[in-house]
């Protein structure tokens, strides 16, 4: 399935969708651009409760909050000097 919609845990159809791209509006919200760098991606990941040491649910929504459903992941194409160089992937395993 190819979609940029955020996985919805209330429907069975989104389980095990594995990997999907971040929507352009998500990229703009978190990075201020549709062409984020690896540095920007790492900085946003560091804000998540699991990485920051803050308790979950404290403060504003983070990048990792966009993909909380098990067996799913999101990715952003990351750029250096306007050229795509790698994927930034985040999500949740089934465990």
HTML snippet that shows the backbone in 3Dmol.js (N, CA, C, O; Angstrom):
<script src="https://3Dmol.org/build/3Dmol-min.js"></script>
<div id="view" style="width:600px;height:400px;position:relative"></div>
<script>
const pdb = `
ATOM      1  N   UNK A   1       0.854  -1.165   0.000  1.00  0.00           N
ATOM      2  CA  UNK A   1       0.000   0.000   0.000  1.00  0.00           C
ATOM      3  C   UNK A   1       0.900   1.228   0.000  1.00  0.00           C
ATOM      4  O   UNK A   1       1.814   1.319   0.820  1.00  0.00           O
ATOM      5  N   UNK A   2       0.663   2.163  -0.893  1.00  0.00           N
ATOM      6  CA  UNK A   2       1.428   3.399  -0.930  1.00  0.00           C
ATOM      7  C   UNK A   2       0.554   4.538  -0.435  1.00  0.00           C
ATOM      8  O   UNK A   2      -0.448   4.880  -1.063  1.00  0.00           O
ATOM      9  N   UNK A   3       0.936   5.127   0.696  1.00  0.00           N
ATOM     10  CA  UNK A   3       0.169   6.213   1.283  1.00  0.00           C
ATOM     11  C   UNK A   3       1.068   7.012   2.212  1.00  0.00           C
ATOM     12  O   UNK A   3       2.041   6.489   2.755  1.00  0.00           O
ATOM     13  N   UNK A   4       0.734   8.279   2.388  1.00  0.00           N
ATOM     14  CA  UNK A   4       1.442   9.112   3.358  1.00  0.00           C
ATOM     15  C   UNK A   4       0.560   9.394   4.565  1.00  0.00           C
ATOM     16  O   UNK A   4       0.936  10.185   5.431  1.00  0.00           O
ATOM     17  N   UNK A   5      -0.607   8.762   4.636  1.00  0.00           N
ATOM     18  CA  UNK A   5      -1.485   8.953   5.794  1.00  0.00           C
ATOM     19  C   UNK A   5      -0.847   8.346   7.033  1.00  0.00           C
ATOM     20  O   UNK A   5      -0.211   7.295   6.958  1.00  0.00           O
ATOM     21  N   UNK A   6      -1.017   9.005   8.171  1.00  0.00           N
ATOM     22  CA  UNK A   6      -0.509   8.481   9.435  1.00  0.00           C
ATOM     23  C   UNK A   6      -1.235   7.181   9.754  1.00  0.00           C
ATOM     24  O   UNK A   6      -2.458   7.116   9.628  1.00  0.00           O
ATOM     25  N   UNK A   7      -0.500   6.130  10.170  1.00  0.00           N
ATOM     26  CA  UNK A   7      -1.155   4.872  10.516  1.00  0.00           C
ATOM     27  C   UNK A   7      -2.223   5.074  11.590  1.00  0.00           C
ATOM     28  O   UNK A   7      -2.020   5.822  12.547  1.00  0.00           O
ATOM     29  N   UNK A   8      -3.352   4.407  11.424  1.00  0.00           N
ATOM     30  CA  UNK A   8      -4.484   4.549  12.342  1.00  0.00           C
ATOM     31  C   UNK A   8      -4.682   3.240  13.096  1.00  0.00           C
ATOM     32  O   UNK A   8      -5.106   2.250  12.500  1.00  0.00           O
ATOM     33  N   UNK A   9      -4.384   3.214  14.400  1.00  0.00           N
ATOM     34  CA  UNK A   9      -4.520   1.972  15.163  1.00  0.00           C
ATOM     35  C   UNK A   9      -5.961   1.503  15.322  1.00  0.00           C
ATOM     36  O   UNK A   9      -6.192   0.365  15.731  1.00  0.00           O
ATOM     37  N   UNK A  10      -6.933   2.355  15.007  1.00  0.00           N
ATOM     38  CA  UNK A  10      -8.339   1.968  15.158  1.00  0.00           C
ATOM     39  C   UNK A  10      -8.824   1.087  14.014  1.00  0.00           C
ATOM     40  O   UNK A  10      -9.893   0.485  14.111  1.00  0.00           O
ATOM     41  N   UNK A  11      -8.053   1.003  12.934  1.00  0.00           N
ATOM     42  CA  UNK A  11      -8.452   0.150  11.815  1.00  0.00           C
ATOM     43  C   UNK A  11      -7.437  -0.959  11.637  1.00  0.00           C
ATOM     44  O   UNK A  11      -6.235  -0.735  11.784  1.00  0.00           O
ATOM     45  N   UNK A  12      -7.900  -2.127  11.329  1.00  0.00           N
ATOM     46  CA  UNK A  12      -7.002  -3.251  11.116  1.00  0.00           C
ATOM     47  C   UNK A  12      -6.185  -3.143   9.847  1.00  0.00           C
ATOM     48  O   UNK A  12      -5.160  -3.813   9.713  1.00  0.00           O
ATOM     49  N   UNK A  13      -6.619  -2.308   8.909  1.00  0.00           N
ATOM     50  CA  UNK A  13      -5.939  -2.241   7.614  1.00  0.00           C
ATOM     51  C   UNK A  13      -4.547  -1.641   7.689  1.00  0.00           C
ATOM     52  O   UNK A  13      -3.730  -1.879   6.800  1.00  0.00           O
ATOM     53  N   UNK A  14      -4.255  -0.865   8.733  1.00  0.00           N
ATOM     54  CA  UNK A  14      -2.954  -0.213   8.824  1.00  0.00           C
ATOM     55  C   UNK A  14      -1.897  -1.042   9.532  1.00  0.00           C
ATOM     56  O   UNK A  14      -0.719  -0.686   9.483  1.00  0.00           O
ATOM     57  N   UNK A  15      -2.272  -2.136  10.189  1.00  0.00           N
ATOM     58  CA  UNK A  15      -1.272  -2.965  10.836  1.00  0.00           C
ATOM     59  C   UNK A  15      -0.390  -3.614   9.796  1.00  0.00           C
ATOM     60  O   UNK A  15      -0.858  -4.047   8.743  1.00  0.00           O
ATOM     61  N   UNK A  16       0.900  -3.676  10.105  1.00  0.00           N
ATOM     62  CA  UNK A  16       1.885  -4.308   9.237  1.00  0.00           C
ATOM     63  C   UNK A  16       2.035  -3.614   7.892  1.00  0.00           C
ATOM     64  O   UNK A  16       2.364  -4.262   6.898  1.00  0.00           O
ATOM     65  N   UNK A  17       1.802  -2.312   7.844  1.00  0.00           N
ATOM     66  CA  UNK A  17       2.047  -1.596   6.593  1.00  0.00           C
ATOM     67  C   UNK A  17       3.538  -1.330   6.423  1.00  0.00           C
ATOM     68  O   UNK A  17       3.979  -0.816   5.395  1.00  0.00           O
ATOM     69  N   UNK A  18       4.287  -1.681   7.425  1.00  0.00           N
ATOM     70  CA  UNK A  18       5.737  -1.634   7.430  1.00  0.00           C
ATOM     71  C   UNK A  18       6.310  -0.241   7.258  1.00  0.00           C
ATOM     72  O   UNK A  18       6.601   0.415   8.258  1.00  0.00           O
ATOM     73  N   UNK A  19       6.484   0.236   6.046  1.00  0.00           N
ATOM     74  CA  UNK A  19       7.217   1.480   5.834  1.00  0.00           C
ATOM     75  C   UNK A  19       6.461   2.386   4.878  1.00  0.00           C
ATOM     76  O   UNK A  19       6.070   1.970   3.788  1.00  0.00           O
ATOM     77  N   UNK A  20       6.260   3.629   5.297  1.00  0.00           N
ATOM     78  CA  UNK A  20       5.589   4.591   4.432  1.00  0.00           C
ATOM     79  C   UNK A  20       6.264   5.947   4.552  1.00  0.00           C
ATOM     80  O   UNK A  20       6.859   6.251   5.586  1.00  0.00           O
ATOM     81  N   UNK A  21       6.182   6.768   3.508  1.00  0.00           N
ATOM     82  CA  UNK A  21       6.850   8.073   3.544  1.00  0.00           C
ATOM     83  C   UNK A  21       6.097   9.066   4.431  1.00  0.00           C
ATOM     84  O   UNK A  21       4.882   8.975   4.606  1.00  0.00           O
ATOM     85  N   UNK A  22       6.845  10.001   4.975  1.00  0.00           N
ATOM     86  CA  UNK A  22       6.212  11.097   5.704  1.00  0.00           C
ATOM     87  C   UNK A  22       5.498  11.982   4.696  1.00  0.00           C
ATOM     88  O   UNK A  22       5.977  12.173   3.578  1.00  0.00           O
ATOM     89  N   UNK A  23       4.358  12.519   5.091  1.00  0.00           N
ATOM     90  CA  UNK A  23       3.597  13.432   4.230  1.00  0.00           C
ATOM     91  C   UNK A  23       4.331  14.780   4.147  1.00  0.00           C
ATOM     92  O   UNK A  23       5.021  15.168   5.090  1.00  0.00           O
ATOM     93  N   UNK A  24       4.185  15.484   3.034  1.00  0.00           N
ATOM     94  CA  UNK A  24       4.827  16.799   2.897  1.00  0.00           C
ATOM     95  C   UNK A  24       4.495  17.749   4.046  1.00  0.00           C
ATOM     96  O   UNK A  24       5.358  18.506   4.491  1.00  0.00           O
ATOM     97  N   UNK A  25       3.250  17.716   4.528  1.00  0.00           N
ATOM     98  CA  UNK A  25       2.893  18.614   5.631  1.00  0.00           C
ATOM     99  C   UNK A  25       3.588  18.209   6.940  1.00  0.00           C
ATOM    100  O   UNK A  25       3.862  19.070   7.776  1.00  0.00           O
ATOM    101  N   UNK A  26       3.872  16.929   7.129  1.00  0.00           N
ATOM    102  CA  UNK A  26       4.630  16.492   8.301  1.00  0.00           C
ATOM    103  C   UNK A  26       6.077  16.978   8.201  1.00  0.00           C
ATOM    104  O   UNK A  26       6.650  17.452   9.181  1.00  0.00           O
ATOM    105  N   UNK A  27       6.657  16.856   7.011  1.00  0.00           N
ATOM    106  CA  UNK A  27       8.025  17.335   6.803  1.00  0.00           C
ATOM    107  C   UNK A  27       8.121  18.829   7.108  1.00  0.00           C
ATOM    108  O   UNK A  27       9.049  19.270   7.786  1.00  0.00           O
ATOM    109  N   UNK A  28       7.167  19.599   6.608  1.00  0.00           N
ATOM    110  CA  UNK A  28       7.170  21.043   6.846  1.00  0.00           C
ATOM    111  C   UNK A  28       6.995  21.348   8.334  1.00  0.00           C
ATOM    112  O   UNK A  28       7.652  22.244   8.865  1.00  0.00           O
ATOM    113  N   UNK A  29       6.122  20.616   8.999  1.00  0.00           N
ATOM    114  CA  UNK A  29       5.874  20.850  10.422  1.00  0.00           C
ATOM    115  C   UNK A  29       7.133  20.602  11.265  1.00  0.00           C
ATOM    116  O   UNK A  29       7.497  21.427  12.103  1.00  0.00           O
ATOM    117  N   UNK A  30       7.782  19.476  11.040  1.00  0.00           N
ATOM    118  CA  UNK A  30       8.912  19.092  11.880  1.00  0.00           C
ATOM    119  C   UNK A  30      10.253  19.693  11.447  1.00  0.00           C
ATOM    120  O   UNK A  30      11.128  19.924  12.281  1.00  0.00           O
ATOM    121  N   UNK A  31      10.411  19.942  10.156  1.00  0.00           N
ATOM    122  CA  UNK A  31      11.708  20.386   9.664  1.00  0.00           C
ATOM    123  C   UNK A  31      11.696  21.771   9.026  1.00  0.00           C
ATOM    124  O   UNK A  31      12.755  22.365   8.820  1.00  0.00           O
ATOM    125  N   UNK A  32      10.508  22.295   8.710  1.00  0.00           N
ATOM    126  CA  UNK A  32      10.426  23.593   8.050  1.00  0.00           C
ATOM    127  C   UNK A  32      10.799  23.545   6.579  1.00  0.00           C
ATOM    128  O   UNK A  32      10.992  24.583   5.945  1.00  0.00           O
ATOM    129  N   UNK A  33      10.898  22.346   6.044  1.00  0.00           N
ATOM    130  CA  UNK A  33      11.265  22.138   4.648  1.00  0.00           C
ATOM    131  C   UNK A  33      10.821  20.741   4.225  1.00  0.00           C
ATOM    132  O   UNK A  33      10.616  19.867   5.068  1.00  0.00           O
ATOM    133  N   UNK A  34      10.676  20.537   2.937  1.00  0.00           N
ATOM    134  CA  UNK A  34      10.379  19.201   2.426  1.00  0.00           C
ATOM    135  C   UNK A  34      11.659  18.457   2.080  1.00  0.00           C
ATOM    136  O   UNK A  34      11.606  17.322   1.607  1.00  0.00           O
ATOM    137  N   UNK A  35      12.813  19.086   2.312  1.00  0.00           N
ATOM    138  CA  UNK A  35      14.106  18.468   2.030  1.00  0.00           C
ATOM    139  C   UNK A  35      15.011  18.544   3.268  1.00  0.00           C
ATOM    140  O   UNK A  35      16.026  19.240   3.248  1.00  0.00           O
ATOM    141  N   UNK A  36      14.651  17.835   4.339  1.00  0.00           N
ATOM    142  CA  UNK A  36      15.440  17.904   5.572  1.00  0.00           C
ATOM    143  C   UNK A  36      16.815  17.269   5.421  1.00  0.00           C
ATOM    144  O   UNK A  36      17.037  16.413   4.565  1.00  0.00           O
ATOM    145  N   UNK A  37      17.726  17.710   6.271  1.00  0.00           N
ATOM    146  CA  UNK A  37      19.068  17.134   6.305  1.00  0.00           C
ATOM    147  C   UNK A  37      19.123  16.038   7.365  1.00  0.00           C
ATOM    148  O   UNK A  37      18.229  15.925   8.203  1.00  0.00           O
ATOM    149  N   UNK A  38      20.174  15.240   7.318  1.00  0.00           N
ATOM    150  CA  UNK A  38      20.364  14.201   8.333  1.00  0.00           C
ATOM    151  C   UNK A  38      20.522  14.844   9.712  1.00  0.00           C
ATOM    152  O   UNK A  38      20.043  14.302  10.708  1.00  0.00           O
ATOM    153  N   UNK A  39      21.186  15.984   9.771  1.00  0.00           N
ATOM    154  CA  UNK A  39      21.355  16.693  11.047  1.00  0.00           C
ATOM    155  C   UNK A  39      19.992  17.086  11.619  1.00  0.00           C
ATOM    156  O   UNK A  39      19.747  16.892  12.809  1.00  0.00           O
ATOM    157  N   UNK A  40      19.105  17.635  10.789  1.00  0.00           N
ATOM    158  CA  UNK A  40      17.766  18.020  11.249  1.00  0.00           C
ATOM    159  C   UNK A  40      16.999  16.794  11.738  1.00  0.00           C
ATOM    160  O   UNK A  40      16.315  16.851  12.760  1.00  0.00           O
ATOM    161  N   UNK A  41      17.113  15.703  11.019  1.00  0.00           N
ATOM    162  CA  UNK A  41      16.405  14.477  11.388  1.00  0.00           C
ATOM    163  C   UNK A  41      16.889  13.966  12.748  1.00  0.00           C
ATOM    164  O   UNK A  41      16.075  13.648  13.615  1.00  0.00           O
ATOM    165  N   UNK A  42      18.198  13.886  12.934  1.00  0.00           N
ATOM    166  CA  UNK A  42      18.738  13.412  14.215  1.00  0.00           C
ATOM    167  C   UNK A  42      18.322  14.318  15.370  1.00  0.00           C
ATOM    168  O   UNK A  42      18.026  13.835  16.463  1.00  0.00           O
ATOM    169  N   UNK A  43      18.298  15.628  15.133  1.00  0.00           N
ATOM    170  CA  UNK A  43      17.895  16.574  16.174  1.00  0.00           C
ATOM    171  C   UNK A  43      16.448  16.346  16.586  1.00  0.00           C
ATOM    172  O   UNK A  43      16.131  16.382  17.775  1.00  0.00           O
ATOM    173  N   UNK A  44      15.572  16.111  15.622  1.00  0.00           N
ATOM    174  CA  UNK A  44      14.163  15.863  15.935  1.00  0.00           C
ATOM    175  C   UNK A  44      13.974  14.535  16.651  1.00  0.00           C
ATOM    176  O   UNK A  44      13.157  14.441  17.567  1.00  0.00           O
ATOM    177  N   UNK A  45      14.711  13.514  16.255  1.00  0.00           N
ATOM    178  CA  UNK A  45      14.609  12.222  16.949  1.00  0.00           C
ATOM    179  C   UNK A  45      15.047  12.352  18.404  1.00  0.00           C
ATOM    180  O   UNK A  45      14.483  11.699  19.282  1.00  0.00           O
ATOM    181  N   UNK A  46      16.036  13.179  18.662  1.00  0.00           N
ATOM    182  CA  UNK A  46      16.543  13.360  20.025  1.00  0.00           C
ATOM    183  C   UNK A  46      15.506  13.994  20.939  1.00  0.00           C
ATOM    184  O   UNK A  46      15.636  13.911  22.161  1.00  0.00           O
ATOM    185  N   UNK A  47      14.482  14.624  20.379  1.00  0.00           N
ATOM    186  CA  UNK A  47      13.429  15.257  21.175  1.00  0.00           C
ATOM    187  C   UNK A  47      12.400  14.268  21.703  1.00  0.00           C
ATOM    188  O   UNK A  47      11.616  14.618  22.586  1.00  0.00           O
ATOM    189  N   UNK A  48      12.381  13.046  21.189  1.00  0.00           N
ATOM    190  CA  UNK A  48      11.365  12.083  21.613  1.00  0.00           C
ATOM    191  C   UNK A  48      11.616  11.670  23.055  1.00  0.00           C
ATOM    192  O   UNK A  48      12.767  11.639  23.490  1.00  0.00           O
ATOM    193  N   UNK A  49      10.555  11.348  23.816  1.00  0.00           N
ATOM    194  CA  UNK A  49      10.726  10.970  25.222  1.00  0.00           C
ATOM    195  C   UNK A  49      11.714   9.825  25.426  1.00  0.00           C
ATOM    196  O   UNK A  49      12.487   9.841  26.384  1.00  0.00           O
ATOM    197  N   UNK A  50      11.699   8.834  24.540  1.00  0.00           N
ATOM    198  CA  UNK A  50      12.597   7.690  24.695  1.00  0.00           C
ATOM    199  C   UNK A  50      14.059   8.112  24.596  1.00  0.00           C
ATOM    200  O   UNK A  50      14.926   7.496  25.216  1.00  0.00           O
ATOM    201  N   UNK A  51      14.336   9.153  23.825  1.00  0.00           N
ATOM    202  CA  UNK A  51      15.713   9.600  23.623  1.00  0.00           C
ATOM    203  C   UNK A  51      16.098  10.784  24.501  1.00  0.00           C
ATOM    204  O   UNK A  51      17.285  11.018  24.732  1.00  0.00           O
ATOM    205  N   UNK A  52      15.123  11.528  24.989  1.00  0.00           N
ATOM    206  CA  UNK A  52      15.424  12.757  25.728  1.00  0.00           C
ATOM    207  C   UNK A  52      15.433  12.568  27.242  1.00  0.00           C
ATOM    208  O   UNK A  52      15.922  13.430  27.972  1.00  0.00           O
ATOM    209  N   UNK A  53      14.896  11.442  27.716  1.00  0.00           N
ATOM    210  CA  UNK A  53      14.812  11.228  29.149  1.00  0.00           C
ATOM    211  C   UNK A  53      13.569  11.845  29.775  1.00  0.00           C
ATOM    212  O   UNK A  53      13.366  11.724  30.984  1.00  0.00           O
ATOM    213  N   UNK A  54      12.731  12.506  28.971  1.00  0.00           N
ATOM    214  CA  UNK A  54      11.490  13.093  29.476  1.00  0.00           C
ATOM    215  C   UNK A  54      10.406  12.023  29.522  1.00  0.00           C
ATOM    216  O   UNK A  54      10.405  11.118  28.688  1.00  0.00           O
ATOM    217  N   UNK A  55       9.481  12.107  30.481  1.00  0.00           N
ATOM    218  CA  UNK A  55       8.385  11.134  30.520  1.00  0.00           C
ATOM    219  C   UNK A  55       7.473  11.294  29.307  1.00  0.00           C
ATOM    220  O   UNK A  55       7.255  12.417  28.851  1.00  0.00           O
ATOM    221  N   UNK A  56       6.934  10.190  28.772  1.00  0.00           N
ATOM    222  CA  UNK A  56       5.990  10.282  27.655  1.00  0.00           C
ATOM    223  C   UNK A  56       4.792  11.149  28.022  1.00  0.00           C
ATOM    224  O   UNK A  56       4.363  11.171  29.176  1.00  0.00           O
ATOM    225  N   UNK A  57       4.263  11.854  27.048  1.00  0.00           N
ATOM    226  CA  UNK A  57       3.078  12.677  27.260  1.00  0.00           C
ATOM    227  C   UNK A  57       3.381  14.031  27.860  1.00  0.00           C
ATOM    228  O   UNK A  57       2.462  14.814  28.101  1.00  0.00           O
ATOM    229  N   UNK A  58       4.636  14.326  28.107  1.00  0.00           N
ATOM    230  CA  UNK A  58       5.022  15.611  28.680  1.00  0.00           C
ATOM    231  C   UNK A  58       5.479  16.535  27.557  1.00  0.00           C
ATOM    232  O   UNK A  58       6.455  16.240  26.868  1.00  0.00           O
ATOM    233  N   UNK A  59       4.788  17.636  27.374  1.00  0.00           N
ATOM    234  CA  UNK A  59       5.214  18.599  26.370  1.00  0.00           C
ATOM    235  C   UNK A  59       4.534  18.405  25.032  1.00  0.00           C
ATOM    236  O   UNK A  59       3.477  17.783  24.934  1.00  0.00           O
ATOM    237  N   UNK A  60       5.152  18.942  24.022  1.00  0.00           N
ATOM    238  CA  UNK A  60       4.557  18.930  22.691  1.00  0.00           C
ATOM    239  C   UNK A  60       4.803  17.601  21.982  1.00  0.00           C
ATOM    240  O   UNK A  60       5.663  16.811  22.372  1.00  0.00           O
ATOM    241  N   UNK A  61       4.028  17.386  20.941  1.00  0.00           N
ATOM    242  CA  UNK A  61       4.151  16.187  20.119  1.00  0.00           C
ATOM    243  C   UNK A  61       5.512  16.173  19.425  1.00  0.00           C
ATOM    244  O   UNK A  61       5.977  17.201  18.933  1.00  0.00           O
ATOM    245  N   UNK A  62       6.142  15.004  19.390  1.00  0.00           N
ATOM    246  CA  UNK A  62       7.450  14.878  18.761  1.00  0.00           C
ATOM    247  C   UNK A  62       7.353  14.067  17.473  1.00  0.00           C
ATOM    248  O   UNK A  62       6.308  13.498  17.156  1.00  0.00           O
ATOM    249  N   UNK A  63       8.436  14.028  16.755  1.00  0.00           N
ATOM    250  CA  UNK A  63       8.495  13.272  15.503  1.00  0.00           C
ATOM    251  C   UNK A  63       8.099  11.815  15.731  1.00  0.00           C
ATOM    252  O   UNK A  63       7.325  11.257  14.953  1.00  0.00           O
ATOM    253  N   UNK A  64       8.616  11.200  16.777  1.00  0.00           N
ATOM    254  CA  UNK A  64       8.312   9.784  17.037  1.00  0.00           C
ATOM    255  C   UNK A  64       6.845   9.538  17.353  1.00  0.00           C
ATOM    256  O   UNK A  64       6.362   8.416  17.201  1.00  0.00           O
ATOM    257  N   UNK A  65       6.130  10.565  17.789  1.00  0.00           N
ATOM    258  CA  UNK A  65       4.696  10.423  18.050  1.00  0.00           C
ATOM    259  C   UNK A  65       3.907  10.179  16.765  1.00  0.00           C
ATOM    260  O   UNK A  65       2.764   9.726  16.820  1.00  0.00           O
ATOM    261  N   UNK A  66       4.495  10.470  15.628  1.00  0.00           N
ATOM    262  CA  UNK A  66       3.810  10.275  14.351  1.00  0.00           C
ATOM    263  C   UNK A  66       3.680   8.810  13.968  1.00  0.00           C
ATOM    264  O   UNK A  66       2.893   8.465  13.087  1.00  0.00           O
ATOM    265  N   UNK A  67       4.439   7.954  14.617  1.00  0.00           N
ATOM    266  CA  UNK A  67       4.408   6.537  14.254  1.00  0.00           C
ATOM    267  C   UNK A  67       4.504   5.693  15.510  1.00  0.00           C
ATOM    268  O   UNK A  67       5.561   5.138  15.809  1.00  0.00           O
ATOM    269  N   UNK A  68       3.401   5.591  16.250  1.00  0.00           N
ATOM    270  CA  UNK A  68       3.373   4.847  17.503  1.00  0.00           C
ATOM    271  C   UNK A  68       2.815   3.436  17.347  1.00  0.00           C
ATOM    272  O   UNK A  68       2.951   2.621  18.259  1.00  0.00           O
ATOM    273  N   UNK A  69       2.203   3.139  16.236  1.00  0.00           N
ATOM    274  CA  UNK A  69       1.554   1.847  16.055  1.00  0.00           C
ATOM    275  C   UNK A  69       2.584   0.751  15.762  1.00  0.00           C
ATOM    276  O   UNK A  69       3.503   0.955  14.969  1.00  0.00           O
ATOM    277  N   UNK A  70       2.430  -0.392  16.393  1.00  0.00           N
ATOM    278  CA  UNK A  70       3.344  -1.512  16.196  1.00  0.00           C
ATOM    279  C   UNK A  70       3.391  -1.947  14.746  1.00  0.00           C
ATOM    280  O   UNK A  70       2.405  -1.840  14.017  1.00  0.00           O
ATOM    281  N   UNK A  71       4.552  -2.440  14.337  1.00  0.00           N
ATOM    282  CA  UNK A  71       4.789  -2.994  13.007  1.00  0.00           C
ATOM    283  C   UNK A  71       4.690  -1.944  11.905  1.00  0.00           C
ATOM    284  O   UNK A  71       4.415  -2.292  10.757  1.00  0.00           O
ATOM    285  N   UNK A  72       4.903  -0.693  12.217  1.00  0.00           N
ATOM    286  CA  UNK A  72       4.879   0.348  11.192  1.00  0.00           C
ATOM    287  C   UNK A  72       6.096   1.251  11.355  1.00  0.00           C
ATOM    288  O   UNK A  72       6.682   1.341  12.434  1.00  0.00           O
ATOM    289  N   UNK A  73       6.455   1.901  10.288  1.00  0.00           N
ATOM    290  CA  UNK A  73       7.556   2.863  10.314  1.00  0.00           C
ATOM    291  C   UNK A  73       7.303   3.928   9.264  1.00  0.00           C
ATOM    292  O   UNK A  73       6.614   3.696   8.270  1.00  0.00           O
ATOM    293  N   UNK A  74       7.868   5.091   9.499  1.00  0.00           N
ATOM    294  CA  UNK A  74       7.823   6.188   8.539  1.00  0.00           C
ATOM    295  C   UNK A  74       9.251   6.512   8.123  1.00  0.00           C
ATOM    296  O   UNK A  74      10.207   6.214   8.839  1.00  0.00           O
ATOM    297  N   UNK A  75       9.376   7.128   6.953  1.00  0.00           N
ATOM    298  CA  UNK A  75      10.699   7.565   6.534  1.00  0.00           C
ATOM    299  C   UNK A  75      10.629   8.948   5.910  1.00  0.00           C
ATOM    300  O   UNK A  75       9.599   9.384   5.396  1.00  0.00           O
ATOM    301  N   UNK A  76      11.772   9.614   5.980  1.00  0.00           N
ATOM    302  CA  UNK A  76      11.962  10.893   5.304  1.00  0.00           C
ATOM    303  C   UNK A  76      13.203  10.749   4.437  1.00  0.00           C
ATOM    304  O   UNK A  76      14.214  10.208   4.883  1.00  0.00           O
ATOM    305  N   UNK A  77      13.132  11.223   3.218  1.00  0.00           N
ATOM    306  CA  UNK A  77      14.324  11.283   2.385  1.00  0.00           C
ATOM    307  C   UNK A  77      15.146  12.460   2.903  1.00  0.00           C
ATOM    308  O   UNK A  77      14.630  13.569   3.043  1.00  0.00           O
ATOM    309  N   UNK A  78      16.422  12.217   3.186  1.00  0.00           N
ATOM    310  CA  UNK A  78      17.293  13.238   3.746  1.00  0.00           C
ATOM    311  C   UNK A  78      18.251  13.748   2.671  1.00  0.00           C
ATOM    312  O   UNK A  78      18.703  12.998   1.806  1.00  0.00           O
ATOM    313  N   UNK A  79      18.543  15.030   2.751  1.00  0.00           N
ATOM    314  CA  UNK A  79      19.295  15.704   1.697  1.00  0.00           C
ATOM    315  C   UNK A  79      20.567  16.345   2.232  1.00  0.00           C
ATOM    316  O   UNK A  79      20.653  16.729   3.399  1.00  0.00           O
ATOM    317  N   UNK A  80      21.539  16.448   1.355  1.00  0.00           N
ATOM    318  CA  UNK A  80      22.750  17.209   1.627  1.00  0.00           C
ATOM    319  C   UNK A  80      23.023  18.064   0.395  1.00  0.00           C
ATOM    320  O   UNK A  80      23.207  17.541  -0.704  1.00  0.00           O
ATOM    321  N   UNK A  81      23.048  19.376   0.583  1.00  0.00           N
ATOM    322  CA  UNK A  81      23.237  20.328  -0.511  1.00  0.00           C
ATOM    323  C   UNK A  81      22.212  20.119  -1.625  1.00  0.00           C
ATOM    324  O   UNK A  81      22.531  20.233  -2.809  1.00  0.00           O
ATOM    325  N   UNK A  82      20.961  19.809  -1.222  1.00  0.00           N
ATOM    326  CA  UNK A  82      19.878  19.658  -2.183  1.00  0.00           C
ATOM    327  C   UNK A  82      19.819  18.320  -2.891  1.00  0.00           C
ATOM    328  O   UNK A  82      18.965  18.111  -3.752  1.00  0.00           O
ATOM    329  N   UNK A  83      20.718  17.409  -2.539  1.00  0.00           N
ATOM    330  CA  UNK A  83      20.777  16.092  -3.187  1.00  0.00           C
ATOM    331  C   UNK A  83      20.341  15.036  -2.173  1.00  0.00           C
ATOM    332  O   UNK A  83      20.842  15.025  -1.048  1.00  0.00           O
ATOM    333  N   UNK A  84      19.404  14.136  -2.553  1.00  0.00           N
ATOM    334  CA  UNK A  84      19.002  13.072  -1.619  1.00  0.00           C
ATOM    335  C   UNK A  84      20.183  12.142  -1.360  1.00  0.00           C
ATOM    336  O   UNK A  84      20.826  11.666  -2.295  1.00  0.00           O
ATOM    337  N   UNK A  85      20.464  11.887  -0.075  1.00  0.00           N
ATOM    338  CA  UNK A  85      21.633  11.063   0.269  1.00  0.00           C
ATOM    339  C   UNK A  85      21.299   9.840   1.105  1.00  0.00           C
ATOM    340  O   UNK A  85      22.050   8.864   1.083  1.00  0.00           O
ATOM    341  N   UNK A  86      20.192   9.864   1.843  1.00  0.00           N
ATOM    342  CA  UNK A  86      19.875   8.726   2.707  1.00  0.00           C
ATOM    343  C   UNK A  86      18.415   8.809   3.161  1.00  0.00           C
ATOM    344  O   UNK A  86      17.718   9.792   2.911  1.00  0.00           O
ATOM    345  N   UNK A  87      17.983   7.748   3.833  1.00  0.00           N
ATOM    346  CA  UNK A  87      16.647   7.720   4.420  1.00  0.00           C
ATOM    347  C   UNK A  87      16.764   7.831   5.926  1.00  0.00           C
ATOM    348  O   UNK A  87      17.654   7.241   6.539  1.00  0.00           O
ATOM    349  N   UNK A  88      15.857   8.595   6.516  1.00  0.00           N
ATOM    350  CA  UNK A  88      15.710   8.638   7.960  1.00  0.00           C
ATOM    351  C   UNK A  88      14.479   7.816   8.305  1.00  0.00           C
ATOM    352  O   UNK A  88      13.371   8.187   7.917  1.00  0.00           O
ATOM    353  N   UNK A  89      14.639   6.727   9.013  1.00  0.00           N
ATOM    354  CA  UNK A  89      13.542   5.799   9.297  1.00  0.00           C
ATOM    355  C   UNK A  89      13.298   5.744  10.798  1.00  0.00           C
ATOM    356  O   UNK A  89      14.241   5.678  11.586  1.00  0.00           O
ATOM    357  N   UNK A  90      12.030   5.774  11.188  1.00  0.00           N
ATOM    358  CA  UNK A  90      11.667   5.629  12.589  1.00  0.00           C
ATOM    359  C   UNK A  90      10.319   4.954  12.678  1.00  0.00           C
ATOM    360  O   UNK A  90       9.512   5.044  11.753  1.00  0.00           O
ATOM    361  N   UNK A  91      10.068   4.274  13.791  1.00  0.00           N
ATOM    362  CA  UNK A  91       8.806   3.578  13.951  1.00  0.00           C
ATOM    363  C   UNK A  91       8.852   2.632  15.126  1.00  0.00           C
ATOM    364  O   UNK A  91       9.557   2.867  16.107  1.00  0.00           O
ATOM    365  N   UNK A  92       8.087   1.550  15.014  1.00  0.00           N
ATOM    366  CA  UNK A  92       7.930   0.639  16.131  1.00  0.00           C
ATOM    367  C   UNK A  92       7.945  -0.798  15.664  1.00  0.00           C
ATOM    368  O   UNK A  92       7.298  -1.151  14.678  1.00  0.00           O
ATOM    369  N   UNK A  93       8.690  -1.627  16.380  1.00  0.00           N
ATOM    370  CA  UNK A  93       8.686  -3.049  16.086  1.00  0.00           C
ATOM    371  C   UNK A  93       7.452  -3.691  16.700  1.00  0.00           C
ATOM    372  O   UNK A  93       6.645  -3.009  17.333  1.00  0.00           O
ATOM    373  N   UNK A  94       7.305  -4.954  16.522  1.00  0.00           N
ATOM    374  CA  UNK A  94       6.144  -5.643  17.064  1.00  0.00           C
ATOM    375  C   UNK A  94       6.282  -6.022  18.518  1.00  0.00           C
ATOM    376  O   UNK A  94       5.307  -6.446  19.138  1.00  0.00           O
ATOM    377  N   UNK A  95       7.467  -5.880  19.080  1.00  0.00           N
ATOM    378  CA  UNK A  95       7.745  -6.317  20.436  1.00  0.00           C
ATOM    379  C   UNK A  95       7.212  -5.421  21.501  1.00  0.00           C
ATOM    380  O   UNK A  95       7.391  -5.698  22.687  1.00  0.00           O
TER     381      UNK A  95
END
`;
const viewer = $3Dmol.createViewer("view");
viewer.addModel(pdb, "pdb");
viewer.setStyle({}, {cartoon: {color: "spectrum"}});
viewer.zoomTo();
viewer.render();
</script>
